[in-house]
Amino acid sequence: MIADCVVKGTGKWTAINALDLGQPVTLIGEAVFARCLSAIRDERARASKVIDGPKTHFQGDKKAFIDKLEQVPNTVPKTYSPQILVP
């Protein structure tokens, strides 16, 4: 996969402004980080030749895992939900 990106700076400005105001914008921050990684294509290409990807896979019951997550009371702020990934 070849990824090129155009950086306008709006996500960075938004994240900096939110930090100044003490407001969480985790999703925008993660998008800015992903874009920064996307911008260093040569480094990623070199790293992919040296570093293997993850070798572990979820071996549990995916349906039971999701069912258990759905039973958890809604006490976690919605801003944390993008960090819960199910393979």
Chimera marker file (.cmm) of the C-alpha trace (Angstrom):
<marker_set name="trace">
<marker id="1" x="0.000" y="0.000" z="0.000" r="1" g="1" b="0" radius="0.5"/>
<marker id="2" x="1.339" y="3.379" z="-0.960" r="1" g="1" b="0" radius="0.5"/>
<marker id="3" x="0.052" y="6.231" z="1.133" r="1" g="1" b="0" radius="0.5"/>
<marker id="4" x="0.665" y="9.859" z="0.365" r="1" g="1" b="0" radius="0.5"/>
<marker id="5" x="-0.913" y="12.636" z="2.330" r="1" g="1" b="0" radius="0.5"/>
<marker id="6" x="-1.351" y="16.355" z="2.084" r="1" g="1" b="0" radius="0.5"/>
<marker id="7" x="-0.770" y="18.173" z="5.343" r="1" g="1" b="0" radius="0.5"/>
<marker id="8" x="-2.784" y="21.348" z="5.772" r="1" g="1" b="0" radius="0.5"/>
<marker id="9" x="-2.301" y="21.594" z="9.525" r="1" g="1" b="0" radius="0.5"/>
<marker id="10" x="-5.957" y="21.903" z="10.524" r="1" g="1" b="0" radius="0.5"/>
<marker id="11" x="-5.886" y="18.740" z="12.678" r="1" g="1" b="0" radius="0.5"/>
<marker id="12" x="-2.710" y="19.890" z="14.392" r="1" g="1" b="0" radius="0.5"/>
<marker id="13" x="-4.155" y="23.351" z="15.016" r="1" g="1" b="0" radius="0.5"/>
<marker id="14" x="-7.347" y="21.815" z="16.393" r="1" g="1" b="0" radius="0.5"/>
<marker id="15" x="-5.435" y="19.470" z="18.711" r="1" g="1" b="0" radius="0.5"/>
<marker id="16" x="-3.177" y="22.258" z="19.988" r="1" g="1" b="0" radius="0.5"/>
<marker id="17" x="-6.140" y="24.564" z="20.565" r="1" g="1" b="0" radius="0.5"/>
<marker id="18" x="-8.028" y="21.803" z="22.376" r="1" g="1" b="0" radius="0.5"/>
<marker id="19" x="-5.022" y="21.131" z="24.620" r="1" g="1" b="0" radius="0.5"/>
<marker id="20" x="-4.804" y="24.832" z="25.403" r="1" g="1" b="0" radius="0.5"/>
<marker id="21" x="-8.498" y="24.757" z="26.371" r="1" g="1" b="0" radius="0.5"/>
<marker id="22" x="-8.208" y="21.506" z="28.321" r="1" g="1" b="0" radius="0.5"/>
<marker id="23" x="-10.599" y="19.661" z="25.999" r="1" g="1" b="0" radius="0.5"/>
<marker id="24" x="-9.993" y="16.070" z="24.854" r="1" g="1" b="0" radius="0.5"/>
<marker id="25" x="-9.907" y="15.454" z="21.109" r="1" g="1" b="0" radius="0.5"/>
<marker id="26" x="-8.364" y="11.998" z="21.067" r="1" g="1" b="0" radius="0.5"/>
<marker id="27" x="-9.780" y="11.021" z="17.689" r="1" g="1" b="0" radius="0.5"/>
<marker id="28" x="-8.341" y="14.100" z="15.973" r="1" g="1" b="0" radius="0.5"/>
<marker id="29" x="-5.014" y="13.572" z="17.743" r="1" g="1" b="0" radius="0.5"/>
<marker id="30" x="-4.848" y="9.953" z="16.560" r="1" g="1" b="0" radius="0.5"/>
<marker id="31" x="-5.689" y="11.066" z="13.015" r="1" g="1" b="0" radius="0.5"/>
<marker id="32" x="-2.834" y="13.584" z="13.117" r="1" g="1" b="0" radius="0.5"/>
<marker id="33" x="-0.434" y="10.880" z="14.376" r="1" g="1" b="0" radius="0.5"/>
<marker id="34" x="-1.569" y="8.496" z="11.623" r="1" g="1" b="0" radius="0.5"/>
<marker id="35" x="-1.019" y="11.189" z="9.031" r="1" g="1" b="0" radius="0.5"/>
<marker id="36" x="2.472" y="11.850" z="10.411" r="1" g="1" b="0" radius="0.5"/>
<marker id="37" x="3.288" y="8.137" z="10.050" r="1" g="1" b="0" radius="0.5"/>
<marker id="38" x="1.848" y="8.169" z="6.551" r="1" g="1" b="0" radius="0.5"/>
<marker id="39" x="4.135" y="11.041" z="5.610" r="1" g="1" b="0" radius="0.5"/>
<marker id="40" x="7.337" y="9.110" z="6.385" r="1" g="1" b="0" radius="0.5"/>
<marker id="41" x="6.946" y="6.536" z="3.612" r="1" g="1" b="0" radius="0.5"/>
<marker id="42" x="10.682" y="5.863" z="3.146" r="1" g="1" b="0" radius="0.5"/>
<marker id="43" x="11.165" y="5.112" z="6.830" r="1" g="1" b="0" radius="0.5"/>
<marker id="44" x="8.126" y="2.817" z="6.867" r="1" g="1" b="0" radius="0.5"/>
<marker id="45" x="9.405" y="0.961" z="3.791" r="1" g="1" b="0" radius="0.5"/>
<marker id="46" x="12.829" y="0.425" z="5.396" r="1" g="1" b="0" radius="0.5"/>
<marker id="47" x="11.259" y="-0.643" z="8.697" r="1" g="1" b="0" radius="0.5"/>
<marker id="48" x="8.965" y="-3.164" z="6.984" r="1" g="1" b="0" radius="0.5"/>
<marker id="49" x="12.054" y="-5.018" z="5.731" r="1" g="1" b="0" radius="0.5"/>
<marker id="50" x="13.497" y="-5.297" z="9.232" r="1" g="1" b="0" radius="0.5"/>
<marker id="51" x="10.523" y="-5.514" z="11.586" r="1" g="1" b="0" radius="0.5"/>
<marker id="52" x="7.987" y="-8.312" z="11.380" r="1" g="1" b="0" radius="0.5"/>
<marker id="53" x="4.346" y="-7.584" z="12.068" r="1" g="1" b="0" radius="0.5"/>
<marker id="54" x="2.459" y="-8.960" z="15.066" r="1" g="1" b="0" radius="0.5"/>
<marker id="55" x="2.373" y="-12.737" z="15.290" r="1" g="1" b="0" radius="0.5"/>
<marker id="56" x="-0.370" y="-13.125" z="17.868" r="1" g="1" b="0" radius="0.5"/>
<marker id="57" x="-4.010" y="-13.442" z="16.947" r="1" g="1" b="0" radius="0.5"/>
<marker id="58" x="-7.120" y="-13.383" z="19.101" r="1" g="1" b="0" radius="0.5"/>
<marker id="59" x="-7.848" y="-17.023" z="19.939" r="1" g="1" b="0" radius="0.5"/>
<marker id="60" x="-10.895" y="-16.544" z="22.131" r="1" g="1" b="0" radius="0.5"/>
<marker id="61" x="-14.571" y="-16.560" z="21.297" r="1" g="1" b="0" radius="0.5"/>
<marker id="62" x="-15.137" y="-13.269" z="19.429" r="1" g="1" b="0" radius="0.5"/>
<marker id="63" x="-18.916" y="-13.353" z="19.905" r="1" g="1" b="0" radius="0.5"/>
<marker id="64" x="-18.562" y="-13.908" z="23.674" r="1" g="1" b="0" radius="0.5"/>
<marker id="65" x="-16.001" y="-11.104" z="23.852" r="1" g="1" b="0" radius="0.5"/>
<marker id="66" x="-18.302" y="-8.665" z="22.056" r="1" g="1" b="0" radius="0.5"/>
<marker id="67" x="-21.304" y="-9.787" z="24.128" r="1" g="1" b="0" radius="0.5"/>
<marker id="68" x="-19.320" y="-9.154" z="27.317" r="1" g="1" b="0" radius="0.5"/>
<marker id="69" x="-18.298" y="-5.682" z="26.084" r="1" g="1" b="0" radius="0.5"/>
<marker id="70" x="-21.931" y="-4.873" z="25.357" r="1" g="1" b="0" radius="0.5"/>
<marker id="71" x="-22.872" y="-5.830" z="28.942" r="1" g="1" b="0" radius="0.5"/>
<marker id="72" x="-20.459" y="-3.313" z="30.469" r="1" g="1" b="0" radius="0.5"/>
<marker id="73" x="-22.326" y="-0.263" z="31.773" r="1" g="1" b="0" radius="0.5"/>
<marker id="74" x="-21.833" y="2.842" z="29.673" r="1" g="1" b="0" radius="0.5"/>
<marker id="75" x="-19.374" y="4.437" z="32.095" r="1" g="1" b="0" radius="0.5"/>
<marker id="76" x="-16.527" y="4.836" z="29.616" r="1" g="1" b="0" radius="0.5"/>
<marker id="77" x="-16.601" y="8.136" z="27.724" r="1" g="1" b="0" radius="0.5"/>
<marker id="78" x="-17.360" y="7.760" z="24.027" r="1" g="1" b="0" radius="0.5"/>
<marker id="79" x="-13.971" y="9.287" z="23.206" r="1" g="1" b="0" radius="0.5"/>
<marker id="80" x="-12.306" y="6.042" z="24.353" r="1" g="1" b="0" radius="0.5"/>
<marker id="81" x="-14.392" y="3.727" z="22.151" r="1" g="1" b="0" radius="0.5"/>
<marker id="82" x="-12.132" y="4.005" z="19.055" r="1" g="1" b="0" radius="0.5"/>
<marker id="83" x="-9.332" y="2.448" z="21.106" r="1" g="1" b="0" radius="0.5"/>
<marker id="84" x="-11.247" y="-0.836" z="21.555" r="1" g="1" b="0" radius="0.5"/>
<marker id="85" x="-10.356" y="-2.930" z="18.527" r="1" g="1" b="0" radius="0.5"/>
<marker id="86" x="-11.617" y="-6.418" z="17.839" r="1" g="1" b="0" radius="0.5"/>
<marker id="87" x="-9.509" y="-8.382" z="15.325" r="1" g="1" b="0" radius="0.5"/>
<link id1="1" id2="2" r="1" g="1" b="0" radius="0.2"/>
<link id1="2" id2="3" r="1" g="1" b="0" radius="0.2"/>
<link id1="3" id2="4" r="1" g="1" b="0" radius="0.2"/>
<link id1="4" id2="5" r="1" g="1" b="0" radius="0.2"/>
<link id1="5" id2="6" r="1" g="1" b="0" radius="0.2"/>
<link id1="6" id2="7" r="1" g="1" b="0" radius="0.2"/>
<link id1="7" id2="8" r="1" g="1" b="0" radius="0.2"/>
<link id1="8" id2="9" r="1" g="1" b="0" radius="0.2"/>
<link id1="9" id2="10" r="1" g="1" b="0" radius="0.2"/>
<link id1="10" id2="11" r="1" g="1" b="0" radius="0.2"/>
<link id1="11" id2="12" r="1" g="1" b="0" radius="0.2"/>
<link id1="12" id2="13" r="1" g="1" b="0" radius="0.2"/>
<link id1="13" id2="14" r="1" g="1" b="0" radius="0.2"/>
<link id1="14" id2="15" r="1" g="1" b="0" radius="0.2"/>
<link id1="15" id2="16" r="1" g="1" b="0" radius="0.2"/>
<link id1="16" id2="17" r="1" g="1" b="0" radius="0.2"/>
<link id1="17" id2="18" r="1" g="1" b="0" radius="0.2"/>
<link id1="18" id2="19" r="1" g="1" b="0" radius="0.2"/>
<link id1="19" id2="20" r="1" g="1" b="0" radius="0.2"/>
<link id1="20" id2="21" r="1" g="1" b="0" radius="0.2"/>
<link id1="21" id2="22" r="1" g="1" b="0" radius="0.2"/>
<link id1="22" id2="23" r="1" g="1" b="0" radius="0.2"/>
<link id1="23" id2="24" r="1" g="1" b="0" radius="0.2"/>
<link id1="24" id2="25" r="1" g="1" b="0" radius="0.2"/>
<link id1="25" id2="26" r="1" g="1" b="0" radius="0.2"/>
<link id1="26" id2="27" r="1" g="1" b="0" radius="0.2"/>
<link id1="27" id2="28" r="1" g="1" b="0" radius="0.2"/>
<link id1="28" id2="29" r="1" g="1" b="0" radius="0.2"/>
<link id1="29" id2="30" r="1" g="1" b="0" radius="0.2"/>
<link id1="30" id2="31" r="1" g="1" b="0" radius="0.2"/>
<link id1="31" id2="32" r="1" g="1" b="0" radius="0.2"/>
<link id1="32" id2="33" r="1" g="1" b="0" radius="0.2"/>
<link id1="33" id2="34" r="1" g="1" b="0" radius="0.2"/>
<link id1="34" id2="35" r="1" g="1" b="0" radius="0.2"/>
<link id1="35" id2="36" r="1" g="1" b="0" radius="0.2"/>
<link id1="36" id2="37" r="1" g="1" b="0" radius="0.2"/>
<link id1="37" id2="38" r="1" g="1" b="0" radius="0.2"/>
<link id1="38" id2="39" r="1" g="1" b="0" radius="0.2"/>
<link id1="39" id2="40" r="1" g="1" b="0" radius="0.2"/>
<link id1="40" id2="41" r="1" g="1" b="0" radius="0.2"/>
<link id1="41" id2="42" r="1" g="1" b="0" radius="0.2"/>
<link id1="42" id2="43" r="1" g="1" b="0" radius="0.2"/>
<link id1="43" id2="44" r="1" g="1" b="0" radius="0.2"/>
<link id1="44" id2="45" r="1" g="1" b="0" radius="0.2"/>
<link id1="45" id2="46" r="1" g="1" b="0" radius="0.2"/>
<link id1="46" id2="47" r="1" g="1" b="0" radius="0.2"/>
<link id1="47" id2="48" r="1" g="1" b="0" radius="0.2"/>
<link id1="48" id2="49" r="1" g="1" b="0" radius="0.2"/>
<link id1="49" id2="50" r="1" g="1" b="0" radius="0.2"/>
<link id1="50" id2="51" r="1" g="1" b="0" radius="0.2"/>
<link id1="51" id2="52" r="1" g="1" b="0" radius="0.2"/>
<link id1="52" id2="53" r="1" g="1" b="0" radius="0.2"/>
<link id1="53" id2="54" r="1" g="1" b="0" radius="0.2"/>
<link id1="54" id2="55" r="1" g="1" b="0" radius="0.2"/>
<link id1="55" id2="56" r="1" g="1" b="0" radius="0.2"/>
<link id1="56" id2="57" r="1" g="1" b="0" radius="0.2"/>
<link id1="57" id2="58" r="1" g="1" b="0" radius="0.2"/>
<link id1="58" id2="59" r="1" g="1" b="0" radius="0.2"/>
<link id1="59" id2="60" r="1" g="1" b="0" radius="0.2"/>
<link id1="60" id2="61" r="1" g="1" b="0" radius="0.2"/>
<link id1="61" id2="62" r="1" g="1" b="0" radius="0.2"/>
<link id1="62" id2="63" r="1" g="1" b="0" radius="0.2"/>
<link id1="63" id2="64" r="1" g="1" b="0" radius="0.2"/>
<link id1="64" id2="65" r="1" g="1" b="0" radius="0.2"/>
<link id1="65" id2="66" r="1" g="1" b="0" radius="0.2"/>
<link id1="66" id2="67" r="1" g="1" b="0" radius="0.2"/>
<link id1="67" id2="68" r="1" g="1" b="0" radius="0.2"/>
<link id1="68" id2="69" r="1" g="1" b="0" radius="0.2"/>
<link id1="69" id2="70" r="1" g="1" b="0" radius="0.2"/>
<link id1="70" id2="71" r="1" g="1" b="0" radius="0.2"/>
<link id1="71" id2="72" r="1" g="1" b="0" radius="0.2"/>
<link id1="72" id2="73" r="1" g="1" b="0" radius="0.2"/>
<link id1="73" id2="74" r="1" g="1" b="0" radius="0.2"/>
<link id1="74" id2="75" r="1" g="1" b="0" radius="0.2"/>
<link id1="75" id2="76" r="1" g="1" b="0" radius="0.2"/>
<link id1="76" id2="77" r="1" g="1" b="0" radius="0.2"/>
<link id1="77" id2="78" r="1" g="1" b="0" radius="0.2"/>
<link id1="78" id2="79" r="1" g="1" b="0" radius="0.2"/>
<link id1="79" id2="80" r="1" g="1" b="0" radius="0.2"/>
<link id1="80" id2="81" r="1" g="1" b="0" radius="0.2"/>
<link id1="81" id2="82" r="1" g="1" b="0" radius="0.2"/>
<link id1="82" id2="83" r="1" g="1" b="0" radius="0.2"/>
<link id1="83" id2="84" r="1" g="1" b="0" radius="0.2"/>
<link id1="84" id2="85" r="1" g="1" b="0" radius="0.2"/>
<link id1="85" id2="86" r="1" g="1" b="0" radius="0.2"/>
<link id1="86" id2="87" r="1" g="1" b="0" radius="0.2"/>
</marker_set>
